Amino acid sequence: MVSMPAQSRKMRSDLPPLKDAESGTILQEVAPISDEGNTRRQLAKRLADVICIPASQLTPQERHMAGDVLVELLRDADIDVRESVAKRLVMLNEAPRTILVILAKDDIRVAKHILENSLSLSDSDLIQVAQKVSGEHRKVIAQRRKLSDSVVDALVQFLEEDVVETLLKNNGAEFSETALQRILTMSRNYAPYVSLLNRREELRPSHGLTMFWWADRSTRRRILHRFAVTRAVLQESCNDLFADAAKEGWQDAGVRKALQFVERRQRNRAAIARSDYEGLEAAIEIASAHGLTKTLIEEISYMSGIKPATGAQILTDMGGEALAVLCKSTGLKRDMLEKLWRAVYRPPEDEMEQEHPHLTRVIEAYDVISTDKAQTVLRYWNWSLTSSLNEDVLRYIKNGVIPREEEHGAAAITAALVFGHRKG
């Protein structure tokens, strides 16, 4: 065995401590190494201290060399050492990313310091880490103060409920259309996403008014309050085009569907003239007395200016708020809403012979929304649920597949989500 001089067997006491160049703060007091088991820990600390020296006192090359040595040392270090290094490096903007990525993939006790707080990790680092760690790690990433949409996409693809909920609650997370669409699809069978999604600024009318169909009562009210808007600007902008479309015989299907959404009048006068019933109210009277039939659903739908598929969705909706929207938008009085409620086999009274609380809630929804705003919602539903129902989209719905928006449009996605939803 080679004998070492006494002076070399311990750390020299006259070695100056490392200091921060700006504040003068001592980064690490030099302490004697007392035993062999402590050597690795002390060496790891010294190497971390070197990495933390300000750029004015250390070249990038030396910093990265120290980092390379530290990486090798950490491979066999115990968890206390690794956590100590993670805490030391977490707030350093110039820490070698190789070390940070390794620590970010470590045991959650070590990784949490890096994943939640390190400012040196790039989006590509976070995405790489997210692909190779546990759900517990991904949840910590979801808590970061700022998250780009690309990182959010990487986290959402694992469909982990607690991770997605954490992201939705994080105001610093940015959501792409892809992530929102994925979560919207998941929300059909996981109720907590619905209210959380409705609080996101990124949510579009197509998302909210689609999600309405499986939302709870309170969230439905918030959706209608947020997305039931007037169409005054659209109507003013397109008003002169109705005459032009009429001159062309309404031959352009795309123009016809778009202008139907903008039009002020809700009831279809031509359908009323062709109907075997005297009017919309008369059809509802008969439905209230004898119950709804397929023929009555079709007639009520056509006279209300909507397609039978939309009418069936509204008339079979278990919540009832959609009935309020239908009645308000078509100018039906409150008593017609109550009769339509009976027509869909809903009890108007509870066991105490008082007005049923569900009917009371639906009447409140009717009273709160204006006619113009109700028409906006009803027309949007009709457009989104029926304008893209071609053979391809119907095949997607039958197979439970959501079509791609770039190929079939937003309306096709809405139709697939709503008509493909298995209730109960």
Buried (B, 14 or more C-beta within 10 A) or exposed (E): EEEEEEEEEEBEEEEEEBBEEEEEEEBBEBEEBEEEEEEBBBBBBBBBBBBBBBEEEBEEEEBBBBBBBBBEBBEEBEEEBBBBBBBBBBEBEBBBBBBBBBBBBBBEEBBBBBBBBBEBBEEEBBBBBBEEBEEBBBBBBBBBEEBBBBBBBBBBEEEBEEBBBBBBEBEEBBBBEBBBBBBBBBBBEBEEBBBBBBEBEBBEBBBBBBBBBBBEEEBBBBBBEBBBBEBEEBBEEBEEEBEEBEEEEEEEEEBBBBBBBBBEEBBBEEBBEEBEBEEBBBBBBBBBEEEBEEEBBBBBBBBBBBBBBBBBBBBEBEBBBBBBBBBBBBBBEEEBBBBBBBBBEBEEEEEEEEEBEBBEBBBEBBEBBEEBBBBBBBBBBBBBBBBBBEEEBBEBBEEEEBBEBEEBBBBBBBBBBBBBBEEE
